[in-house]
Amino acid sequence: MTDETTAVLAEGLRKRYGPTTALDGFDLAVPAGTVCGMLGPNGAGKTTAVRILTTLLRGDGGRARVAGHDVAARPDRVREAISLTGQYAAVDEVLSGRQNLVLFGRLRRLPARTARRRADELLDRFGLAAVADRSAGTYSGGMRRRLDLAASLVVPPRVLFLDEPTTGLDPRSRNGLWTAVRELVADGTTVLLCTQYLEEADQLADRVCVLDAGRVVAEGTPEQLKARIGADRVELVVRRAADVPAAATVLERATGAAVTVDGELRRVDAPVTDRIAVLTAVLRELTDSGVEVEDVLVRRPTLDEAFLRLTGHTAHARQRAEVAA
């Protein structure tokens, strides 16, 4: 890829904090005008990578270019081309929403009138016009997050870095932020999204890179990563617990695969390659046998299952281990 088609490029980035290796040969290439999801649990190296790519931290090895500029040799040019929304909203809670955005505009050297006009545009775009003159300290968490994102767009960036932008948000606020990100990309902005939320990467990213222990262990579209762990799965819930063994036998015979049984939930499931044919045959045989099916589900593998296959543990399991430590 050329500088014109690659918005973010990292090759062999390394970073240590004393005895701890944060990045261990990190590689990444993000095409312009796309969303790249950088997926991994706390401690995987996501934030360190973002800090190096946004010139806030120097790496110990490797090289990186953002918006066509070397992050070490030309940090000034990189900063002119990017915006960063970190894990915590960086707005002044004493100032109103409008005053915050005007301030950011003036700091970016916009004329006063242009800064005010841009603030009004962004307040309307992010659904904050009705509370524009209220102190940001009175905003909900979701509103502060939206204001923080709006502040990073006062001067539209070529590349936007989002470091776990929806941490702590309720589902409604998270969905609103997702909508805003999609609109930005439609306007041509490149987004590097760091997240530990598997659903977030699945919803937003054109491509996903999975980090573990400071390096990329897999990369591809969400569908490609999920496909790496195998087939779809058929799940059946029978009405009577006594029918679970019979349902398991029928499903195993139809799929030719090992069946997972949960007697307490009266559920059996197995991987399938031709889900429609298998499901039709299984339901017909169960009906003929007098086994009543209460619920049936055909699902694709989740990104959490993909993470387990790629790293040997789920993202959530690693987070729990880190908290316990």
Secondary structure, 3 states (H helix, E strand, C coil): CCCCCEEEEEEEEEEEECCEEEEEEEEEEEECCCEEEEECCCCCCHHHHHHHHCCCCCCCEEEEEECCEECCCCHHHHHHHEEEECCCCCCCCCCEHHHHHHHHHHHCCCCHHHHHHHHHHHHHHCCCHHHCCCEHHHCCHHHHHHHHHHHCCCCCCCEEEEECCCCCCCHHHHHHHHHHHHHHHHCCCEEEEEECCHHHHHHHCCEEEEEECCEEEEEECHHHHHHCCCCEEEEEEECCHHHHHHHHHHHHHHHCCCCEEECCCCEEEEEECCHHHHHHHHHHHHHHCCCCEEEEEEECCCHHHHHHHHHCCCHHHHHHHHHHC
